[in-house]
């Protein structure tokens, strides 16, 4: 079976399940399939313009996708109006997540938490824990989530040691700056791997689609250009552009840079009303992580100019580069900005950048990296240790342990 056929079958199955959860099995699958394709192809504004027709159709599936369209265009009060009176009639988790996120953006955190607690009781999806972890913004919220997590473990509703779920709680601890909790969660998890107590996901990660990534990057280019925001290709995206003449097929996301004087709230407003992007949970003031409607993630890194250094960073690290100018470069049939001396930039980032490294980890393999948050870095190393132990790659453990020792000795 080719990828196109399997993709169609997967979409049909997902649409049918969605219709069932929304209690709209009569034509529901058709509407779910049609509306999801319209959203993924950037037609959310057209869906909104069709709201009178949608009201006449009066179908919960179409109503949900209208709410999705409103969300992608920054109309969060309309999302609430679409969903708040219908959500009790279904167990469609995505509707709850959408409503919770809308309440969060509207600064009603109490309702946002309430919505997630309701779907936690109605659905077994671990994704609910991810949304709760991403909502954590204080020590008190983390301790409440931590207690809830333990109570579900004691009731055997969730496994005690689950790689993804424990990771969500550990990340919530980092968000609340409860660093000792985060490291303790990972240490406890690692100690239980040899005992066979740990659950790891069996599904493979979604493959990075070059066509989808190309579309996402071009859509971002259009939005930034229309709003006079200068941006440029960096990191793995620049590497693919220069070395391969295409985006890297084994990459996980797209990386672009903007200058530090791009006003953050204005940028967020532009992207949130574009109809093409939604935001990953904010974890650092130095980067904005967005996801295209086709599923491709993009990291937008602020670049800061110092006298002899330009740098950008994330939650764990910052990367230093020799100051650079930008130039136009034709890529994917259009023009992008890239560092003028891209050879120097890539050499500082990767060393010998002309040799492909498919297992490259930017946390460990970049010569120009400097730690911003040692606790975030240690949590990342513990996470890598867990995967290495699970996959039997014991040869990596010594190297990772040395990295931990180097951090404690301040020699990273």
N, C-alpha and C positions, 0 to 999 in steps of 0.2 A: 504494500500500500504506500503510495507516495505521500509527501508532506502535505500537498494540497488537499487530497482526499481525507487524510487524518484530521486536518484542520477543520474541514467542513463538518465531519462527524462530531468532533469535539464541540464545535459551536452549537450544533443542533442539540446535543445532549445537555449542554449547559443551559440553553434556552428553554428546553423542556423542564428541567429541574427548577429553573427560576420561575417559570409560570406556575408550577405546582406549589412552590413556597409562597407565591403571591396569591394563591387560590384563584387562578385564572387559566385553567387548562383548556378552555374553549377559545381557540385562536390565540391563547397566551404565548405559546411557543413561537408562533409566527411573528407576533409583535416583538417579542424579546429578541429574536434573531435580527429582525429588520432594524429596530431601534439601536441595538448594540453596534451594528455595522455603521449606522449613521453617525453615532457618537465617535467611534474610532476613526472615522474619516473626516472628522472636523465639522460636522453639520449640526452642532448643538444650537447654534443661533437660529438655524432654520426650524429646528424642533420648537423652539420658544415662539417663533412667529406663527407656528401652527397650533398654538395653545387652544384656540376656540374649537378647532376640529377635534383636538384631543379630548376636550371636555365633552363633546358629543359622543365620542367613542366610548368614554366612561369605562375604561379598562385599567385595572390596577397595575399591570405591567407597563402600559404606556404612561401612566401617571408617574411611576417610579422613574422612568427614563426622562420625563419632563423635569422631574426634580434634579436628576443628574445634570441635565442641560443647564438648569438654573445655577447649580453649584459651580459648574465649569465657567460660568460667566459672572461669578461673584455676586449672585443674587440670593443671598443666604436666607433672608426673610421669606422669599418665595418658596425655598426648599422646605422650610418649616410649615408653611401653609399647605403645601402639597402632601406632606407626610404625617403631620402630627395627629390627624384625625383618622388615619387609615392604618397606622402601624400596629395597633393592637390586634388587628384582624389577621395577621400573618406572622410567619417565623422567618421571613426573608432577612438574613443577617445584614446584607449590604444596605438595606433601607435604614436599619438602625444605625449603622456606621455613618451613613450620609447625614442622618439627622443629628447624631451626636457631634460630628465635626462642625455642622452648621451652628449648633448651639455654642460650641467652643469659640468659634470665630466671632460670634455675636456676644461673647463675654458672659455667657450664662453657663458657667462651669458646672454648677449644681445639676442642671438639667442634662448636660452632656454626660456626667457620671451616671445619672439615673437611667438614661437610655441604655447605656452599656451594661448596667447591672441587670436590666430586664432581659436583654438578649442573651446574657450569660446563663440565665436560667432556662432559656428556651432553645438554645443551640449549643452544640458541643464543639463548635469551631474554635480552634485555638487562636484564630485571628482576633477574637474579642479581647483576649489578654494582651495582644499587641497594641490594640487601640487604647486600652486602659493604661498600659505602660507608657505610651506616648503622651497621654494626658497628664501624667504626673509632673508636678511643677513645684513641689515643696516636700519637706521632710514628712509632714503630717500625711499628705496624700500617699507618699510612698509607704509609710508604715501601715496605712489602711489597706493598701493593695497587698502588701506583704502578708498581713494577717488573713486577708481573703484567700490568697494563694495557699497558705498553710491549711486553712479550714477545708478547702476543696481537696487537698492531698489527704487529710485525715478521713474524709468521707469516701476516699477512693474514686472520686469523680475524675480526677486527673492523675497521671503518673507523677511520682515524686521527683524522678529524674528524667526530664525530657529536654533534649538539646535546645530546641527552639524556644519552648516555654520558659525554661530556666534562664535562657538568654534574654527573653523579654523582661523578666523580673530584674535581672542583673543590670540591664540597660536603664530600667526605671530608677534603680538605685543611683546610677551615674547621673541621670537627669536631676535627681534631688540632691546631688553632691553627697550621697551616703556611700562613699567609696569603699569603706570596709565591708559593707553588706555585699556590694557587687563582687569583690574579690573572694569573699567567703562562699558565695553561691557557686562560683566557678571552681574553687578548690574542692568543695564538697562533691560537686558533680564529677570532677576528675578522679577523686579517690574512689568513687563508686563504679567507674568504668570497668576495672579489672574484675569486679564482683558480678558483672553482668546485670546490673540494676538499671542501666541507662537506656533510654529510648532515643534512637536517631532517626531522622526522616529517611524514608526509603525512596522517595521520588527524586528524580534528577532535576537540577535547576533548569529553568526555562532558557532555551537557547537564544542567544543574542541574534536577532534578525537584522541583517544588514539593510534590507529594504526599509524596514520599519525605522531603524536608526537613522538612515538617510533622510527619511521624511520628517522625523522629529527634529533633527538638526536644521533642516531647511525651514521648517515652520518657526523655530526659535529665531533664526536669522531674519525672517520676514517681520516678526513681531518687534525685535530689537531695532531693526532698521527703520520701521515705521515710526518708532518712538525715539529715534536719534540716540540710541544707547550703543556706544562702541563696545564691541566684544571681540574676542580672539580665541583661536584654538590653542589648547594647552595639553600637556601630559599625554596620555595614551591616544587621545583624539588627534593631536598634532603628530604624534609618532606614526600613526596609521596613515595620515595624510601624506607625510613626507616619504616614509620608507615603503609603504605598500600601495600608495595611491588610492586607498579606500580605508574605511573604518576597520578596526581590528575585529575579526570575526569572533575571537575568544574574549573580547572585552566584556565588562559587566555594565558599563554605562558610558555616557559621553561627558567630556570635561571641557568647559569653556571658562575664560577669564573675563572679568570686567574690572574697571578701575574703582578704587576705594571711594571716589567722589560720586558714584552712582547712588542716589538716595534710596535707601532700603525700602521704605514704605511705598514710595512711588513705583519701584520695581515690582514689589509684591502686588500692588493694585493692577499694574499692567498685565502681569502674568495671570492673576486670578480671574481677570475678566476677558481673557483672550479666547476662551472656548476650547483651548488645546491642552492646557496644563493644569495639574493640581499639585499640591505641595506634599512632600514627605515631611515628617515631624521635624521641627527645627531643633537642632542640637548645638549649633555653633553660630556665632555672629559673623564668622568669616566665610560661610558658604550657604547658599540656598539650594536645596535639593528639590527638584521638580520631577514630575512624571508625565510624559506625554499620554494622550488618550489611547495610543496604540500600545502602551505598556513600557516604553523605553524611558529609562531614568537619565536625567542630566544633572550634573553638579555645576553650579555657577559659582565660581570662586572670586571673591574680592581680592584684588591685587593692591598691595600697599607699597608706596614709593618712599624709600629712604635714600640717603646720599649715595651710598655705594651698594645698595641692595634693594631688589624688588622681591617681595615675598607674598605667599598666599598660604592659607592653612585650613585645617578642619578641626575635628574634636581632639585628635591625638597629636598631630604633627603640624609643623609649618615647613614649607619648602622655600629655600633661598636661591635666588638667581641673580646673575649679573644684570644690571639695568639694561633694558632693551627697547628698541624702537619697533614699530609695527609696519608691515607692508602688506599689500594685496597679494593674494595667491588664489588661483583658480582651482576649485575642488568640488567634485560632485556636480559639475556643470555650472557652478555659480562662483562668486568671489567671496572669500573670507579673509579676515585679518589674521596674520600669524606673526610671531617674533621675526624680525628682519634677519638676525643671525640665528637661524633655527638650529644650526649645527652646534653652536655653543650651548644654547638652551637645552637641547636634547642630551648633550654630553653631560651637562651638570645634573640632569635628572636621572639619566640611565647609565652613564658610563659609555660603554660601546653599544650605542643604540641601534647599530646596523644588524646586530645579531638578535634574532627573535627569541623571546623567553615567554612561553605560554603560561608558566606557573608563576609569573612575576607577581609579587605582592608589594604594593607601593609603601606599605608600612615598614618593610625591611630592606627593600632593594634600591632605594633612592639615595645616592651619595649626598645629596643636598638637604636631607631631612634633619629636622631638629624637633625635639619633643616639646609640645605645648602643655600636655597634661599627662603626667606620669601614670596616674591611676587609669585613665582611659587606655593608655598604651599597655599597661599590665593586664587589664581585662581582655584586650585584644589578643595578647600572647596566650593567656589561659584558654581562650576560645580556640585558638589554633592548636594548642596542646591537646584539647579534647578531641578534635577531629583527627589529629595524627595518631593518637592512641586507638581510636575507634577503627581507623583504616589500616592499622598495623605498621604505620610508618615510624617505628620507634627510633630510627636514625635521626629524625627531626627533633626529638625531645631534648637531646643534649644541647643542640643549637638554641632552641627556644628557652631552655633553662639559663643558658649563658646570657641571653638577651635580658632576662629578668634580673640576673645578677648585675649586669651592666647598668641597668636602670637604677637599682639600689645603690650602686657605687658611683652614679652620676658620670658614667663614661660612655653612654650611648652615643 
